[in-house]
Amino acid sequence: RTAELKGQITGGEADDETARNNKSAADTLADTEGLELELAGLRGQIQTRLTDGLAHRLAAQILKESAEQYLGDNAPDILRRAEALATQIASDWQGLELDYDRGTGLRIRSTRGTHADVKLSLGGRSGLNLALRLAAVETASSTLPVRLPLFLDDPLAHLDDHRRPRAFQAISQFAKNHQVFYFTCHRRHADEAVKKAGAHLVKLRGTGD
């Protein structure tokens, strides 16, 4: 029976190999199915987060547009007044708006585009600062029983020859309702203050001209 027993052994080895192959295939399939289930779960989480992210972004955009619309219709008095003064001083400026991207500061709309106040030249910042100071005093005085005075120390030193006369005109209009003390060490500016703003010139001793 040697041949028969050898055949059975060979057959058994073949069956064992087949069983091992089947087990290996089953293990691989089980691993694959497990990975697919895990991947499906991750896809669900990604889709949920993506949906939430898009919803948050949409909500933020709506909030920003609503804020811009609200401030456009209900801008603080000081900002509206400063805008009027700033566009009077700088003829190429078209308006002021709050800088939503930075959270603080202003953005200036001009014929050359819109840019943050920190990008302004020294003269531009000087003109904007003057407009804000005049607007602040006017706004504060409107809530008080008295008109507040204003002290200015060479605020137009960095303005060019085009903007400086326009700034003096703004100061002259402001001086109709407020007392203004304008200090300068520039003889030319003093003469312009007299001619453009109707200032009364007082020379201080020890200061030369």
Salt bridges, closest charged atoms under 4 A:
GLU4 OE1 - ARG1 NE 3.74
ASP16 OD2 - ARG20 NH1 2.03
GLU17 OE1 - ARG20 NH2 2.51
ASP27 OD2 - LYS23 NZ 3.06
ASP77 OD1 - ARG80 NH2 2.30
GLU83 OE2 - ARG109 NH2 3.62
ASP92 OD2 - ARG112 NH1 2.77
ASP92 OD1 - ARG163 NH2 3.09
GLU97 OE1 - ARG109 NH1 3.22
ASP99 OD2 - ARG102 NE 2.72
ASP99 OD2 - ARG107 NH1 3.91
ASP101 OD1 - LYS64 NZ 3.83
ASP117 OD1 - ARG102 NH2 2.69
GLU138 OE1 - ARG81 NE 2.67
ASP154 OD2 - HIS186 NE2 3.92
ASP161 OD1 - ARG164 NH2 2.80
ASP161 OD1 - ARG188 NH2 3.54
ASP191 OD1 - ARG187 NE 3.55
GLU192 OE1 - ARG164 NE 2.69
GLU192 OE2 - ARG188 NE 3.49
